[in-house]
Amino acid sequence: MRDNQGALQVELDRIREVSAWLVDALELSRTAPDTLGHRAAWAKAERATAVLSELLLVHDESTKRLVGAWAERLSARGR
């Protein structure tokens, strides 16, 4: 969608990078709880969510608040 809105290549590359982190997190999340892989999944997902929030802030404050609230909720559940 952002490419249709004339987003800069650097922004599109960053979105692709974040997407890759989320795919990695999903794969790692299939490991047993309280293992290195499972903790790495949470770390990648949290990092991706933080960067995604930053990207959304540039374009839409209400979306940033929504994503931030979900990130907080998911982070609290994972600990």
N, C-alpha and C positions, 0 to 999 in steps of 0.2 A: 504494500500500500504506500509506504513512504517513497518508493521509487517513482510511483505515479505522481507524487506531489513535488517532485523535483529535489529530493534529498541529495545531499552531497555524497559522493562515493565513500568518503571516510565514515560517515554515519551509517551507510548501508553495510560497510565492512564490519563495523562495531556490532551491529544487530546480528549479522551472521556469526560473529565470534560468540556472542552471548547465547545464540541458539545452539551452537556446538557445546557450550558448557552445560546447557540444560539437557541435551541429549546424553552427554557423559554422565550427568547426575542421575538421570533416569536409569541408565544401565548399571551404575554403581549401587543404586538404591535396592537392587535385587539381591545384594549380598546380605548376609546375616546381620541382624542388629548388633550394635556395639563392637563392630569390627572396623579395621582401618578403612576398608572400602566403603562401608556405610557412612562413616564419619566424613570421608572425602565427598560422598554424594551430597551430604548436607552443606558442606563448605562450598562446593561448586554451585549448588542451587542458591545459597545465600548471596554469593558473589554475583551471580547472574541477575538475581532479583535487584540487588543494589544498583548495578550498572543499568539495568532496564529502567529502573525508577529515575535515574539521572537523565537518561535519554528522553523519557516521557515528560519530565519536568520542563524541558525546553519547549514542548509543544502544548501541554495541557495539564494545568495544575490539579484539576479534579481527578484526572486519571492517576496522577502521581500519588495523591492521597489514598485512592482505592488500592493501588498496588502496594503501597507502603503498609497499609493496614493488613492486607493479606500476608505480606512478608513477615510482619510482626507476629501475627497469629500462627503462621506455620513454624516460625522460629521457636515460639514458646512451646509448641506441641512436640518439637523434635528434641527438646532438651530434657 
